[in-house]
Amino acid sequence: MRGDRLREVGLARQVGEGETFPSGAPSHRIDYFLTDPWPAGPDGSPLGLADLAASQVPVLRARAWGVRELVVSDHAATWVDLEEVGQRA
């Protein structure tokens, strides 16, 4: 499933960005880092930061990300630095 479909079906959130395939001249992404969908309220709207503070489940966000070329591979590798929402001021 392509990353743009993830948001539509609501099963997961993609974190990080960047083209990863093909290795020599990446033009599209073939691998994804996924986390739980962003929590939503009863009306389906995403919860705000104040609402997340009371949540028992940590919500993650990507702080930084990138793509690195591999020595022997047909695609590049993605890295993502995650943090819990609300950790930074």
Secondary structure as GFF3:
##gff-version 3
##sequence-region A 1 89
A	DSSP	alpha_helix	3	9	.	.	.	ID=ss1
A	DSSP	beta_strand	13	15	.	.	.	ID=ss2
A	DSSP	beta_strand	33	35	.	.	.	ID=ss3
A	DSSP	alpha_helix	49	52	.	.	.	ID=ss4
A	DSSP	beta_strand	60	68	.	.	.	ID=ss5
A	DSSP	beta_strand	77	84	.	.	.	ID=ss6
###
